[in-house]
Each structure stands twice: as C-alpha cells, then as structure tokens.
Amino acid sequence: MRSGMVPSSHYKLPVERESGYGTLFYYGISMDEDVLRRKTAETLADPACGDVMRIKGFVRIGDGARVQVNATRSGVLIEPTFFAQEVLIITGENLRREPIDRIWAEHAEVITPGNTVM
C-alpha cells in the first residue's frame, strides 16, 4: 500500500499544438511478419518520415493470425495477440505523412488524418 506512483508527484506537461507532436492511424493493416519488421525499421530510421518515436498496434499477418507490435528505435517487440481490430499508430514529432504513407498506405484499408508537417 505504500508503494507506487503518488498522483501529486507526477505532472504531465500538456502537448502544445505548435509542438510538432503528431499521430497517424492506419486501420485494417495486413502483411507478412517479415514485411512488418522491414517497414517498421524503415519508418523509424528514415529522417524523411520525421522524428518517429513509436510504432504501436495490431496487424493481421495471415489466415486470421494477428500480432501486436510495439517499436521504438531501442527495440521492436512483435508477439501474437487475439485483439480483433487491426490498427497501427505512429507517433512522433514533425511527422511527414507523404513518406510514411509510401511505407504503410498500401497495407491499410483506412487512413485517418493526423498532425503532420507539410
């Protein structure tokens, strides 16, 4: 009972509209796991995409199988899951939609608008 976070000791700074922070959503993502690994690494490494901080979500990888992905530059975790909705969320600063779409859009059924740099 005496361990854990005390809410008063944690202050979360608000994200300013002009901060450059953004999020892109790709729904209905489906691809082979090796393609997922390659595209994840490409997105995190390519400076044309902006400062991508995290790629997270759920991806269909075959005949009904799904995996959960949680990736940063320091590591990529891909593991089986039973989550039903395929969605990939890309977050970072100064995201550039055009190069990110070139990597992911062909595998998505729906792409939602997000905050990006023009």
Sequence and secondary structure as in RCSB ss.txt:
>XXXX:A:sequence
MRSGMVPSSHYKLPVERESGYGTLFYYGISMDEDVLRRKTAETLADPACGDVMRIKGFVRIGDGARVQVNATRSG
VLIEPTFFAQEVLIITGENLRREPIDRIWAEHAEVITPGNTVM
>XXXX:A:secstr
   S  GGG       GGG EEEEEEES B  HHHHHHHHHHHHH GGG EEEEEEEEEE SSS EEEEEEETTE
EEEEEE   S EEEEEEES  HHHHHHHHGGG SEEE      
